[in-house]
Amino acid sequence: MTMLTLEYWQDDGWFIGRLREVPACFSQGETLAELETNIAEVYDLLKEDDPLPVPANVQTKSLLLAA
């Protein structure tokens, strides 16, 4: 199992969310529980489509970009 951060908000009565660590992973639901289920399904689908494993020696760096 992987612990990821769900960022969510409400828009017109819907719960909209994304996974902070997986920018392409967005979903929605009529309830927070439905959003959690839906986003988990999207995450599973994205994992299936990702043919490149993340190397163990991946590094990160903060990058400041002009808006």
mmJSON file of the N, C-alpha and C atoms, coordinates in Angstrom:
{"data_MODEL":{"atom_site":{
"group_PDB":["ATOM","ATOM","ATOM","ATOM","ATOM","ATOM","ATOM","ATOM","ATOM","ATOM","ATOM","ATOM","ATOM","ATOM","ATOM","ATOM","ATOM","ATOM","ATOM","ATOM","ATOM","ATOM","ATOM","ATOM","ATOM","ATOM","ATOM","ATOM","ATOM","ATOM","ATOM","ATOM","ATOM","ATOM","ATOM","ATOM","ATOM","ATOM","ATOM","ATOM","ATOM","ATOM","ATOM","ATOM","ATOM","ATOM","ATOM","ATOM","ATOM","ATOM","ATOM","ATOM","ATOM","ATOM","ATOM","ATOM","ATOM","ATOM","ATOM","ATOM","ATOM","ATOM","ATOM","ATOM","ATOM","ATOM","ATOM","ATOM","ATOM","ATOM","ATOM","ATOM","ATOM","ATOM","ATOM","ATOM","ATOM","ATOM","ATOM","ATOM","ATOM","ATOM","ATOM","ATOM","ATOM","ATOM","ATOM","ATOM","ATOM","ATOM","ATOM","ATOM","ATOM","ATOM","ATOM","ATOM","ATOM","ATOM","ATOM","ATOM","ATOM","ATOM","ATOM","ATOM","ATOM","ATOM","ATOM","ATOM","ATOM","ATOM","ATOM","ATOM","ATOM","ATOM","ATOM","ATOM","ATOM","ATOM","ATOM","ATOM","ATOM","ATOM","ATOM","ATOM","ATOM","ATOM","ATOM","ATOM","ATOM","ATOM","ATOM","ATOM","ATOM","ATOM","ATOM","ATOM","ATOM","ATOM","ATOM","ATOM","ATOM","ATOM","ATOM","ATOM","ATOM","ATOM","ATOM","ATOM","ATOM","ATOM","ATOM","ATOM","ATOM","ATOM","ATOM","ATOM","ATOM","ATOM","ATOM","ATOM","ATOM","ATOM","ATOM","ATOM","ATOM","ATOM","ATOM","ATOM","ATOM","ATOM","ATOM","ATOM","ATOM","ATOM","ATOM","ATOM","ATOM","ATOM","ATOM","ATOM","ATOM","ATOM","ATOM","ATOM","ATOM","ATOM","ATOM","ATOM","ATOM","ATOM","ATOM","ATOM","ATOM","ATOM","ATOM","ATOM","ATOM","ATOM","ATOM","ATOM","ATOM"],
"id":[1,2,3,4,5,6,7,8,9,10,11,12,13,14,15,16,17,18,19,20,21,22,23,24,25,26,27,28,29,30,31,32,33,34,35,36,37,38,39,40,41,42,43,44,45,46,47,48,49,50,51,52,53,54,55,56,57,58,59,60,61,62,63,64,65,66,67,68,69,70,71,72,73,74,75,76,77,78,79,80,81,82,83,84,85,86,87,88,89,90,91,92,93,94,95,96,97,98,99,100,101,102,103,104,105,106,107,108,109,110,111,112,113,114,115,116,117,118,119,120,121,122,123,124,125,126,127,128,129,130,131,132,133,134,135,136,137,138,139,140,141,142,143,144,145,146,147,148,149,150,151,152,153,154,155,156,157,158,159,160,161,162,163,164,165,166,167,168,169,170,171,172,173,174,175,176,177,178,179,180,181,182,183,184,185,186,187,188,189,190,191,192,193,194,195,196,197,198,199,200,201],
"type_symbol":["N","C","C","N","C","C","N","C","C","N","C","C","N","C","C","N","C","C","N","C","C","N","C","C","N","C","C","N","C","C","N","C","C","N","C","C","N","C","C","N","C","C","N","C","C","N","C","C","N","C","C","N","C","C","N","C","C","N","C","C","N","C","C","N","C","C","N","C","C","N","C","C","N","C","C","N","C","C","N","C","C","N","C","C","N","C","C","N","C","C","N","C","C","N","C","C","N","C","C","N","C","C","N","C","C","N","C","C","N","C","C","N","C","C","N","C","C","N","C","C","N","C","C","N","C","C","N","C","C","N","C","C","N","C","C","N","C","C","N","C","C","N","C","C","N","C","C","N","C","C","N","C","C","N","C","C","N","C","C","N","C","C","N","C","C","N","C","C","N","C","C","N","C","C","N","C","C","N","C","C","N","C","C","N","C","C","N","C","C","N","C","C","N","C","C","N","C","C","N","C","C"],
"label_atom_id":["N","CA","C","N","CA","C","N","CA","C","N","CA","C","N","CA","C","N","CA","C","N","CA","C","N","CA","C","N","CA","C","N","CA","C","N","CA","C","N","CA","C","N","CA","C","N","CA","C","N","CA","C","N","CA","C","N","CA","C","N","CA","C","N","CA","C","N","CA","C","N","CA","C","N","CA","C","N","CA","C","N","CA","C","N","CA","C","N","CA","C","N","CA","C","N","CA","C","N","CA","C","N","CA","C","N","CA","C","N","CA","C","N","CA","C","N","CA","C","N","CA","C","N","CA","C","N","CA","C","N","CA","C","N","CA","C","N","CA","C","N","CA","C","N","CA","C","N","CA","C","N","CA","C","N","CA","C","N","CA","C","N","CA","C","N","CA","C","N","CA","C","N","CA","C","N","CA","C","N","CA","C","N","CA","C","N","CA","C","N","CA","C","N","CA","C","N","CA","C","N","CA","C","N","CA","C","N","CA","C","N","CA","C","N","CA","C","N","CA","C","N","CA","C","N","CA","C","N","CA","C","N","CA","C"],
"label_alt_id":[null,null,null,null,null,null,null,null,null,null,null,null,null,null,null,null,null,null,null,null,null,null,null,null,null,null,null,null,null,null,null,null,null,null,null,null,null,null,null,null,null,null,null,null,null,null,null,null,null,null,null,null,null,null,null,null,null,null,null,null,null,null,null,null,null,null,null,null,null,null,null,null,null,null,null,null,null,null,null,null,null,null,null,null,null,null,null,null,null,null,null,null,null,null,null,null,null,null,null,null,null,null,null,null,null,null,null,null,null,null,null,null,null,null,null,null,null,null,null,null,null,null,null,null,null,null,null,null,null,null,null,null,null,null,null,null,null,null,null,null,null,null,null,null,null,null,null,null,null,null,null,null,null,null,null,null,null,null,null,null,null,null,null,null,null,null,null,null,null,null,null,null,null,null,null,null,null,null,null,null,null,null,null,null,null,null,null,null,null,null,null,null,null,null,null,null,null,null,null,null,null],
"label_comp_id":["MET","MET","MET","THR","THR","THR","MET","MET","MET","LEU","LEU","LEU","THR","THR","THR","LEU","LEU","LEU","GLU","GLU","GLU","TYR","TYR","TYR","TRP","TRP","TRP","GLN","GLN","GLN","ASP","ASP","ASP","ASP","ASP","ASP","GLY","GLY","GLY","TRP","TRP","TRP","PHE","PHE","PHE","ILE","ILE","ILE","GLY","GLY","GLY","ARG","ARG","ARG","LEU","LEU","LEU","ARG","ARG","ARG","GLU","GLU","GLU","VAL","VAL","VAL","PRO","PRO","PRO","ALA","ALA","ALA","CYS","CYS","CYS","PHE","PHE","PHE","SER","SER","SER","GLN","GLN","GLN","GLY","GLY","GLY","GLU","GLU","GLU","THR","THR","THR","LEU","LEU","LEU","ALA","ALA","ALA","GLU","GLU","GLU","LEU","LEU","LEU","GLU","GLU","GLU","THR","THR","THR","ASN","ASN","ASN","ILE","ILE","ILE","ALA","ALA","ALA","GLU","GLU","GLU","VAL","VAL","VAL","TYR","TYR","TYR","ASP","ASP","ASP","LEU","LEU","LEU","LEU","LEU","LEU","LYS","LYS","LYS","GLU","GLU","GLU","ASP","ASP","ASP","ASP","ASP","ASP","PRO","PRO","PRO","LEU","LEU","LEU","PRO","PRO","PRO","VAL","VAL","VAL","PRO","PRO","PRO","ALA","ALA","ALA","ASN","ASN","ASN","VAL","VAL","VAL","GLN","GLN","GLN","THR","THR","THR","LYS","LYS","LYS","SER","SER","SER","LEU","LEU","LEU","LEU","LEU","LEU","LEU","LEU","LEU","ALA","ALA","ALA","ALA","ALA","ALA"],
"label_asym_id":["A","A","A","A","A","A","A","A","A","A","A","A","A","A","A","A","A","A","A","A","A","A","A","A","A","A","A","A","A","A","A","A","A","A","A","A","A","A","A","A","A","A","A","A","A","A","A","A","A","A","A","A","A","A","A","A","A","A","A","A","A","A","A","A","A","A","A","A","A","A","A","A","A","A","A","A","A","A","A","A","A","A","A","A","A","A","A","A","A","A","A","A","A","A","A","A","A","A","A","A","A","A","A","A","A","A","A","A","A","A","A","A","A","A","A","A","A","A","A","A","A","A","A","A","A","A","A","A","A","A","A","A","A","A","A","A","A","A","A","A","A","A","A","A","A","A","A","A","A","A","A","A","A","A","A","A","A","A","A","A","A","A","A","A","A","A","A","A","A","A","A","A","A","A","A","A","A","A","A","A","A","A","A","A","A","A","A","A","A","A","A","A","A","A","A","A","A","A","A","A","A"],
"label_entity_id":["1","1","1","1","1","1","1","1","1","1","1","1","1","1","1","1","1","1","1","1","1","1","1","1","1","1","1","1","1","1","1","1","1","1","1","1","1","1","1","1","1","1","1","1","1","1","1","1","1","1","1","1","1","1","1","1","1","1","1","1","1","1","1","1","1","1","1","1","1","1","1","1","1","1","1","1","1","1","1","1","1","1","1","1","1","1","1","1","1","1","1","1","1","1","1","1","1","1","1","1","1","1","1","1","1","1","1","1","1","1","1","1","1","1","1","1","1","1","1","1","1","1","1","1","1","1","1","1","1","1","1","1","1","1","1","1","1","1","1","1","1","1","1","1","1","1","1","1","1","1","1","1","1","1","1","1","1","1","1","1","1","1","1","1","1","1","1","1","1","1","1","1","1","1","1","1","1","1","1","1","1","1","1","1","1","1","1","1","1","1","1","1","1","1","1","1","1","1","1","1","1"],
"label_seq_id":[1,1,1,2,2,2,3,3,3,4,4,4,5,5,5,6,6,6,7,7,7,8,8,8,9,9,9,10,10,10,11,11,11,12,12,12,13,13,13,14,14,14,15,15,15,16,16,16,17,17,17,18,18,18,19,19,19,20,20,20,21,21,21,22,22,22,23,23,23,24,24,24,25,25,25,26,26,26,27,27,27,28,28,28,29,29,29,30,30,30,31,31,31,32,32,32,33,33,33,34,34,34,35,35,35,36,36,36,37,37,37,38,38,38,39,39,39,40,40,40,41,41,41,42,42,42,43,43,43,44,44,44,45,45,45,46,46,46,47,47,47,48,48,48,49,49,49,50,50,50,51,51,51,52,52,52,53,53,53,54,54,54,55,55,55,56,56,56,57,57,57,58,58,58,59,59,59,60,60,60,61,61,61,62,62,62,63,63,63,64,64,64,65,65,65,66,66,66,67,67,67],
"pdbx_PDB_ins_code":[null,null,null,null,null,null,null,null,null,null,null,null,null,null,null,null,null,null,null,null,null,null,null,null,null,null,null,null,null,null,null,null,null,null,null,null,null,null,null,null,null,null,null,null,null,null,null,null,null,null,null,null,null,null,null,null,null,null,null,null,null,null,null,null,null,null,null,null,null,null,null,null,null,null,null,null,null,null,null,null,null,null,null,null,null,null,null,null,null,null,null,null,null,null,null,null,null,null,null,null,null,null,null,null,null,null,null,null,null,null,null,null,null,null,null,null,null,null,null,null,null,null,null,null,null,null,null,null,null,null,null,null,null,null,null,null,null,null,null,null,null,null,null,null,null,null,null,null,null,null,null,null,null,null,null,null,null,null,null,null,null,null,null,null,null,null,null,null,null,null,null,null,null,null,null,null,null,null,null,null,null,null,null,null,null,null,null,null,null,null,null,null,null,null,null,null,null,null,null,null,null],
"Cartn_x":[0.842,0.0,0.885,0.374,1.08,0.222,0.825,0.103,0.274,-0.848,-0.832,-1.741,-1.569,-2.321,-3.459,-4.687,-5.858,-6.142,-6.08,-6.485,-7.887,-8.837,-10.199,-10.905,-11.96,-12.771,-14.157,-15.097,-16.454,-16.723,-17.432,-17.815,-19.194,-20.163,-21.551,-22.074,-21.744,-22.25,-21.447,-20.445,-19.6,-18.296,-17.752,-16.411,-15.45,-14.511,-13.514,-12.172,-11.348,-10.081,-8.983,-7.775,-6.583,-5.593,-4.678,-3.608,-2.4,-1.943,-0.829,0.4,0.687,1.899,1.758,0.541,0.284,-0.555,0.086,-0.648,-1.727,-1.589,-2.58,-3.8,-3.829,-4.887,-5.946,-7.028,-8.168,-9.426,-10.409,-11.71,-12.734,-13.974,-15.045,-16.01,-16.869,-17.896,-18.959,-20.144,-21.223,-20.983,-20.188,-19.814,-18.297,-17.752,-16.319,-15.934,-16.77,-16.494,-16.479,-17.412,-17.441,-16.2,-15.78,-14.551,-13.365,-13.26,-12.149,-12.141,-13.298,-13.396,-13.003,-13.532,-13.259,-11.785,-11.181,-9.79,-8.878,-9.256,-8.485,-8.538,-9.705,-9.838,-8.983,-8.994,-8.175,-6.696,-6.291,-4.895,-4.494,-5.36,-5.071,-4.921,-5.787,-5.694,-4.402,-4.013,-2.773,-1.565,-1.594,-0.483,-0.36,-1.485,-1.463,-0.854,-1.104,-0.62,0.822,1.42,2.771,3.788,4.396,5.334,6.719,7.003,8.328,8.315,8.984,9.049,9.917,9.618,10.423,11.683,12.849,14.097,14.234,14.924,15.107,15.946,16.762,17.651,17.107,15.786,15.19,15.448,15.786,16.007,14.983,14.742,13.836,14.54,13.997,14.563,13.443,13.4,12.413,12.852,11.88,12.163,11.191,11.71,10.903,10.746,9.489,9.199,8.437,8.704,7.976,6.574,5.607,4.208,3.897],
"Cartn_y":[-1.183,0.0,1.245,2.294,3.557,4.65,5.44,6.559,7.789,8.322,9.501,10.578,11.803,12.93,13.315,13.201,13.62,15.085,15.928,17.327,17.413,17.983,18.025,19.318,19.636,20.822,20.537,21.399,21.246,22.294,21.861,22.748,22.328,23.21,22.919,21.623,21.389,20.217,18.938,18.96,17.79,17.921,16.808,16.762,16.495,17.399,17.288,17.063,16.169,15.917,15.486,15.571,15.131,14.587,13.781,13.269,14.176,14.757,15.711,15.088,13.839,13.183,12.666,12.64,12.132,13.181,14.194,15.324,14.951,13.853,13.473,12.764,12.551,11.774,12.692,12.923,13.742,12.886,13.227,12.588,13.441,12.927,13.623,12.608,13.069,12.216,13.056,12.491,13.218,13.304,12.382,12.39,12.238,12.532,12.359,10.884,10.007,8.568,8.13,8.655,8.309,8.852,10.069,10.618,9.725,9.281,8.413,7.122,6.526,5.305,5.579,6.672,6.997,7.32,8.075,8.448,7.237,6.297,5.053,4.259,4.251,3.552,4.224,5.557,6.286,5.992,6.006,5.721,4.321,3.344,1.978,1.923,2.635,2.667,3.337,4.42,5.091,4.198,3.427,2.512,1.457,0.978,-0.035,0.517,1.807,2.424,2.9,2.872,3.392,2.276,2.237,1.163,1.379,2.587,2.875,2.902,1.973,2.016,3.183,3.721,4.807,4.202,4.653,4.107,4.394,3.532,3.683,4.907,5.384,6.505,7.849,7.984,9.24,10.318,11.514,12.651,13.731,14.64,15.744,17.062,18.124,19.446,20.453,21.461,22.531,23.418,23.869,24.682,25.858,27.08,28.281,28.759,28.853,29.296,30.606,31.484,32.745,32.473,33.149,32.954,33.733],
"Cartn_z":[0.0,0.0,0.0,-0.603,-0.697,-0.062,0.812,1.425,0.539,0.031,-0.819,-0.211,-0.647,-0.101,-1.04,-0.547,-1.311,-1.002,-2.021,-1.904,-2.508,-1.779,-2.314,-1.919,-2.683,-2.462,-3.017,-2.699,-3.213,-4.279,-5.326,-6.421,-6.896,-6.757,-7.161,-6.543,-5.28,-4.578,-4.788,-5.641,-5.896,-5.129,-4.699,-4.136,-5.289,-5.495,-6.549,-5.859,-6.398,-5.737,-6.677,-6.138,-6.864,-5.854,-6.347,-5.498,-5.671,-4.589,-4.634,-5.285,-4.972,-5.476,-6.908,-7.437,-8.793,-9.525,-10.122,-10.693,-11.714,-12.396,-13.406,-12.811,-11.515,-10.877,-10.275,-11.034,-10.624,-10.653,-9.811,-9.894,-9.147,-9.069,-8.367,-7.791,-6.904,-6.329,-5.65,-5.51,-4.839,-3.334,-2.792,-1.381,-1.296,-0.13,0.056,-0.072,0.44,0.326,-1.136,-1.935,-3.36,-4.07,-3.723,-4.294,-3.963,-2.722,-2.324,-3.138,-3.333,-4.145,-5.59,-6.144,-7.547,-7.782,-6.875,-7.077,-6.925,-6.069,-5.946,-7.255,-7.904,-9.192,-10.264,-10.295,-11.266,-11.02,-9.753,-9.407,-9.883,-9.659,-10.118,-11.635,-12.368,-13.826,-14.286,-13.628,-13.989,-13.735,-12.66,-12.362,-13.453,-13.96,-15.017,-16.296,-16.579,-17.807,-17.713,-16.534,-16.345,-16.581,-17.775,-18.07,-17.455,-16.962,-16.43,-14.904,-14.262,-12.795,-12.347,-11.185,-10.631,-10.029,-10.462,-9.929,-8.429,-7.724,-6.284,-5.937,-6.855,-6.562,-7.057,-7.202,-7.651,-6.604,-7.081,-6.2,-6.531,-5.596,-5.842,-5.557,-6.134,-5.948,-6.106,-5.258,-5.414,-6.568,-7.345,-8.502,-8.497,-8.476,-8.478,-9.914,-10.385,-11.751,-11.713,-12.633,-12.723,-13.241,-12.665,-13.073,-14.326],
"occupancy":[1.0,1.0,1.0,1.0,1.0,1.0,1.0,1.0,1.0,1.0,1.0,1.0,1.0,1.0,1.0,1.0,1.0,1.0,1.0,1.0,1.0,1.0,1.0,1.0,1.0,1.0,1.0,1.0,1.0,1.0,1.0,1.0,1.0,1.0,1.0,1.0,1.0,1.0,1.0,1.0,1.0,1.0,1.0,1.0,1.0,1.0,1.0,1.0,1.0,1.0,1.0,1.0,1.0,1.0,1.0,1.0,1.0,1.0,1.0,1.0,1.0,1.0,1.0,1.0,1.0,1.0,1.0,1.0,1.0,1.0,1.0,1.0,1.0,1.0,1.0,1.0,1.0,1.0,1.0,1.0,1.0,1.0,1.0,1.0,1.0,1.0,1.0,1.0,1.0,1.0,1.0,1.0,1.0,1.0,1.0,1.0,1.0,1.0,1.0,1.0,1.0,1.0,1.0,1.0,1.0,1.0,1.0,1.0,1.0,1.0,1.0,1.0,1.0,1.0,1.0,1.0,1.0,1.0,1.0,1.0,1.0,1.0,1.0,1.0,1.0,1.0,1.0,1.0,1.0,1.0,1.0,1.0,1.0,1.0,1.0,1.0,1.0,1.0,1.0,1.0,1.0,1.0,1.0,1.0,1.0,1.0,1.0,1.0,1.0,1.0,1.0,1.0,1.0,1.0,1.0,1.0,1.0,1.0,1.0,1.0,1.0,1.0,1.0,1.0,1.0,1.0,1.0,1.0,1.0,1.0,1.0,1.0,1.0,1.0,1.0,1.0,1.0,1.0,1.0,1.0,1.0,1.0,1.0,1.0,1.0,1.0,1.0,1.0,1.0,1.0,1.0,1.0,1.0,1.0,1.0,1.0,1.0,1.0,1.0,1.0,1.0],
"B_iso_or_equiv":[0.0,0.0,0.0,0.0,0.0,0.0,0.0,0.0,0.0,0.0,0.0,0.0,0.0,0.0,0.0,0.0,0.0,0.0,0.0,0.0,0.0,0.0,0.0,0.0,0.0,0.0,0.0,0.0,0.0,0.0,0.0,0.0,0.0,0.0,0.0,0.0,0.0,0.0,0.0,0.0,0.0,0.0,0.0,0.0,0.0,0.0,0.0,0.0,0.0,0.0,0.0,0.0,0.0,0.0,0.0,0.0,0.0,0.0,0.0,0.0,0.0,0.0,0.0,0.0,0.0,0.0,0.0,0.0,0.0,0.0,0.0,0.0,0.0,0.0,0.0,0.0,0.0,0.0,0.0,0.0,0.0,0.0,0.0,0.0,0.0,0.0,0.0,0.0,0.0,0.0,0.0,0.0,0.0,0.0,0.0,0.0,0.0,0.0,0.0,0.0,0.0,0.0,0.0,0.0,0.0,0.0,0.0,0.0,0.0,0.0,0.0,0.0,0.0,0.0,0.0,0.0,0.0,0.0,0.0,0.0,0.0,0.0,0.0,0.0,0.0,0.0,0.0,0.0,0.0,0.0,0.0,0.0,0.0,0.0,0.0,0.0,0.0,0.0,0.0,0.0,0.0,0.0,0.0,0.0,0.0,0.0,0.0,0.0,0.0,0.0,0.0,0.0,0.0,0.0,0.0,0.0,0.0,0.0,0.0,0.0,0.0,0.0,0.0,0.0,0.0,0.0,0.0,0.0,0.0,0.0,0.0,0.0,0.0,0.0,0.0,0.0,0.0,0.0,0.0,0.0,0.0,0.0,0.0,0.0,0.0,0.0,0.0,0.0,0.0,0.0,0.0,0.0,0.0,0.0,0.0,0.0,0.0,0.0,0.0,0.0,0.0],
"pdbx_formal_charge":[null,null,null,null,null,null,null,null,null,null,null,null,null,null,null,null,null,null,null,null,null,null,null,null,null,null,null,null,null,null,null,null,null,null,null,null,null,null,null,null,null,null,null,null,null,null,null,null,null,null,null,null,null,null,null,null,null,null,null,null,null,null,null,null,null,null,null,null,null,null,null,null,null,null,null,null,null,null,null,null,null,null,null,null,null,null,null,null,null,null,null,null,null,null,null,null,null,null,null,null,null,null,null,null,null,null,null,null,null,null,null,null,null,null,null,null,null,null,null,null,null,null,null,null,null,null,null,null,null,null,null,null,null,null,null,null,null,null,null,null,null,null,null,null,null,null,null,null,null,null,null,null,null,null,null,null,null,null,null,null,null,null,null,null,null,null,null,null,null,null,null,null,null,null,null,null,null,null,null,null,null,null,null,null,null,null,null,null,null,null,null,null,null,null,null,null,null,null,null,null,null],
"auth_seq_id":[1,1,1,2,2,2,3,3,3,4,4,4,5,5,5,6,6,6,7,7,7,8,8,8,9,9,9,10,10,10,11,11,11,12,12,12,13,13,13,14,14,14,15,15,15,16,16,16,17,17,17,18,18,18,19,19,19,20,20,20,21,21,21,22,22,22,23,23,23,24,24,24,25,25,25,26,26,26,27,27,27,28,28,28,29,29,29,30,30,30,31,31,31,32,32,32,33,33,33,34,34,34,35,35,35,36,36,36,37,37,37,38,38,38,39,39,39,40,40,40,41,41,41,42,42,42,43,43,43,44,44,44,45,45,45,46,46,46,47,47,47,48,48,48,49,49,49,50,50,50,51,51,51,52,52,52,53,53,53,54,54,54,55,55,55,56,56,56,57,57,57,58,58,58,59,59,59,60,60,60,61,61,61,62,62,62,63,63,63,64,64,64,65,65,65,66,66,66,67,67,67],
"auth_comp_id":["MET","MET","MET","THR","THR","THR","MET","MET","MET","LEU","LEU","LEU","THR","THR","THR","LEU","LEU","LEU","GLU","GLU","GLU","TYR","TYR","TYR","TRP","TRP","TRP","GLN","GLN","GLN","ASP","ASP","ASP","ASP","ASP","ASP","GLY","GLY","GLY","TRP","TRP","TRP","PHE","PHE","PHE","ILE","ILE","ILE","GLY","GLY","GLY","ARG","ARG","ARG","LEU","LEU","LEU","ARG","ARG","ARG","GLU","GLU","GLU","VAL","VAL","VAL","PRO","PRO","PRO","ALA","ALA","ALA","CYS","CYS","CYS","PHE","PHE","PHE","SER","SER","SER","GLN","GLN","GLN","GLY","GLY","GLY","GLU","GLU","GLU","THR","THR","THR","LEU","LEU","LEU","ALA","ALA","ALA","GLU","GLU","GLU","LEU","LEU","LEU","GLU","GLU","GLU","THR","THR","THR","ASN","ASN","ASN","ILE","ILE","ILE","ALA","ALA","ALA","GLU","GLU","GLU","VAL","VAL","VAL","TYR","TYR","TYR","ASP","ASP","ASP","LEU","LEU","LEU","LEU","LEU","LEU","LYS","LYS","LYS","GLU","GLU","GLU","ASP","ASP","ASP","ASP","ASP","ASP","PRO","PRO","PRO","LEU","LEU","LEU","PRO","PRO","PRO","VAL","VAL","VAL","PRO","PRO","PRO","ALA","ALA","ALA","ASN","ASN","ASN","VAL","VAL","VAL","GLN","GLN","GLN","THR","THR","THR","LYS","LYS","LYS","SER","SER","SER","LEU","LEU","LEU","LEU","LEU","LEU","LEU","LEU","LEU","ALA","ALA","ALA","ALA","ALA","ALA"],
"auth_asym_id":["A","A","A","A","A","A","A","A","A","A","A","A","A","A","A","A","A","A","A","A","A","A","A","A","A","A","A","A","A","A","A","A","A","A","A","A","A","A","A","A","A","A","A","A","A","A","A","A","A","A","A","A","A","A","A","A","A","A","A","A","A","A","A","A","A","A","A","A","A","A","A","A","A","A","A","A","A","A","A","A","A","A","A","A","A","A","A","A","A","A","A","A","A","A","A","A","A","A","A","A","A","A","A","A","A","A","A","A","A","A","A","A","A","A","A","A","A","A","A","A","A","A","A","A","A","A","A","A","A","A","A","A","A","A","A","A","A","A","A","A","A","A","A","A","A","A","A","A","A","A","A","A","A","A","A","A","A","A","A","A","A","A","A","A","A","A","A","A","A","A","A","A","A","A","A","A","A","A","A","A","A","A","A","A","A","A","A","A","A","A","A","A","A","A","A","A","A","A","A","A","A"],
"auth_atom_id":["N","CA","C","N","CA","C","N","CA","C","N","CA","C","N","CA","C","N","CA","C","N","CA","C","N","CA","C","N","CA","C","N","CA","C","N","CA","C","N","CA","C","N","CA","C","N","CA","C","N","CA","C","N","CA","C","N","CA","C","N","CA","C","N","CA","C","N","CA","C","N","CA","C","N","CA","C","N","CA","C","N","CA","C","N","CA","C","N","CA","C","N","CA","C","N","CA","C","N","CA","C","N","CA","C","N","CA","C","N","CA","C","N","CA","C","N","CA","C","N","CA","C","N","CA","C","N","CA","C","N","CA","C","N","CA","C","N","CA","C","N","CA","C","N","CA","C","N","CA","C","N","CA","C","N","CA","C","N","CA","C","N","CA","C","N","CA","C","N","CA","C","N","CA","C","N","CA","C","N","CA","C","N","CA","C","N","CA","C","N","CA","C","N","CA","C","N","CA","C","N","CA","C","N","CA","C","N","CA","C","N","CA","C","N","CA","C","N","CA","C","N","CA","C","N","CA","C","N","CA","C","N","CA","C"],
"pdbx_PDB_model_num":[1,1,1,1,1,1,1,1,1,1,1,1,1,1,1,1,1,1,1,1,1,1,1,1,1,1,1,1,1,1,1,1,1,1,1,1,1,1,1,1,1,1,1,1,1,1,1,1,1,1,1,1,1,1,1,1,1,1,1,1,1,1,1,1,1,1,1,1,1,1,1,1,1,1,1,1,1,1,1,1,1,1,1,1,1,1,1,1,1,1,1,1,1,1,1,1,1,1,1,1,1,1,1,1,1,1,1,1,1,1,1,1,1,1,1,1,1,1,1,1,1,1,1,1,1,1,1,1,1,1,1,1,1,1,1,1,1,1,1,1,1,1,1,1,1,1,1,1,1,1,1,1,1,1,1,1,1,1,1,1,1,1,1,1,1,1,1,1,1,1,1,1,1,1,1,1,1,1,1,1,1,1,1,1,1,1,1,1,1,1,1,1,1,1,1,1,1,1,1,1,1]
}}}
